[in-house]
Amino acid sequence: MKRDVAFIESFEAEQNTQITSAEEARQRVYFERKENLVRDDASKAVIHPYPFAHLEYRKHSRLLVSNWGKKAGFDGGR
């Protein structure tokens, strides 16, 4: 039975192209997101007048979530 055998003294591995966590953090993009209550005439609002901020409570109300673009200061945007 004839077999081919090769002996390898050294080899070059492929370049490691994994992204490190530091590089991933630099590439991450943050967006400014705003949330607003959608008012409808069917639900009543209860206002809680706390000293530094007034809280508006509406049972089963809907939220409008909007994207306002890239946040300034995180990745050089705007």
N, C-alpha and C positions, 0 to 999 in steps of 0.2 A: 504494500500500500504506500503510495507516494503522497507526501504532504508538503505544502509550501509553508515555510516558516520565515518570519521577518523579525529581526531584532531592532528595536528603536532606541537609540541612545538619548535623544532629546526631541522635544516638540514644542511648538509655540501654541499656546492656548488663544482662543479668540478673545478679543478685548472685552472686558466686562463693561456692559452698557447699562447696568441697572441704575436707576435714579435713586439717589440718597434722600433721606428725609429732609435734609437742608435744602437740596435742590427742589424738591417737591414743594416745600414751603415758599420758596422764592417764586415758583411758577403759579402758585395758587392765586386765584382772582376772587376778590370780594365784591359783592354787589350791595348797593343800598336798597333796602326793602322797607316799604311803608305799609302799615295796616290801618284801615279805616272801617268804622261801622257803617253799614248801609242802612239808612233810616227808612222805615216804612210806616205808614199811618196806622197800621193794625196793632203794632206793639207799642206799649207805653214805656217811657224811660223813667228810671228812678235815679235821681242825682244825689250822690253822697258828698257833701261839702267838707272834705278833709282840709286841714290847715294849709298845706302847700300844693295840693292838687285835687281837683274835683273829679270824682269817679262817676261815670255814667254806666248804668246797668240796664241792659235790654235783654229780656228773656228770649231765647231762640232767634237772635238777630243774625244777620249775615255779615261776613267780613269781606272787604275788598283788599286783596294783597297785590301790591304793584311793585314792579322792578324799576328803580330810578337810575340804573346804570352802575358803572364801576364806582366803588368808594374811593375817595381821594385819600392819598397818604399811605395806602397799603402796598400798592405796586406801581406807583408813579402815575396812576391815572388821574385825569382832571386836575 
